[in-house]
Amino acid sequence: MKVELLSCTPDALNLLLRTKNTRLAFDEDPEGWTDEQKAEHLAYMLGTIKSSWEFVDYVFRISGVTRAFTHQLVRTRTGSYAQESQRTVVAKNGYLIPESLSNRPHLGEEYDEICHAAFQSYNWLIEEGAEIQDARGVLPTATLTSIVAKFDLRCLHEMAKVRLCTRTQGEYQQVFRAMREAVLAVHPWTEPFIQVHCVSTGTCAFPRYGRADCPFWDLRMDNDAVKRDTKAMFWNTSIKSANPIAKKGMAS
């Protein structure tokens, strides 16, 4: 598996701060701010409307990954994708034996034999005159592929909360950790924006799973009683409306 950051938004930090400032009618150029001022505004942005985050884009090339993984990746509707074709290109990159199987020889060997046989059948069909687009039907979802994907910072933030979670399949976790590492290498200030759900919110994204299997589960994440009590109060109280006022790029 290999993840490359092909491109990202130029001067992303200042653009991010500038767009947030525009929303709050604060015209001061953040270019001249100190690191402390920028950090203060970034911290503020973590707890407010995320629309400004959509102005910062990242384009990744992800190769040596399975079709099973890319089928999950493209479910993120707010991403853009260009993937290696199986309709027009003969699959020659092989397949991946999952680590959970390779660590258990009798399962890994059987998996390997099945995938190898599928590729033999695939190649035989093409040699005998089958169209590539039809022969691909016998390929396993473990077939290796490459994909280019574009996500904005808001999308990465939402993906990180669940795709870094231990409930996610191992291959996806590995890829997303590599994507996060590539982003942090160019924009270290994104570290708090791209975090797993429990680190980001202090709660569990999948509490039924968390209670039973997650090594990071903490009893403080169990807020079912709080949700139940809040629900009872919320729907028995008249509407309350906030009155936020913008001041120097932040709203109360």
Secondary structure, 3 states (H helix, E strand, C coil): CEEEEEEECCCHHHHHHHHHHHHCCCCCCHHHCCHHHHHHHHHHHHCCCCHHHHHCEEEEEEEEEEHHHHHHHCCCCCCEEEECCCCCCCCCCCECCCHHHHCCHHHHHHHHHHHHHHHHHHHHHHHCCCCHHHHHHHCCCCEEEEEEEEEEHHHHHHHHHHHCCCCCCHHHHHHHHHHHHHHHHHCHHHHHHCCCHHHHHCCCCCHHHHHHHCCCCCHHHCCHHHHHHHHHHHCCCCCCCCCCCEECCEEC
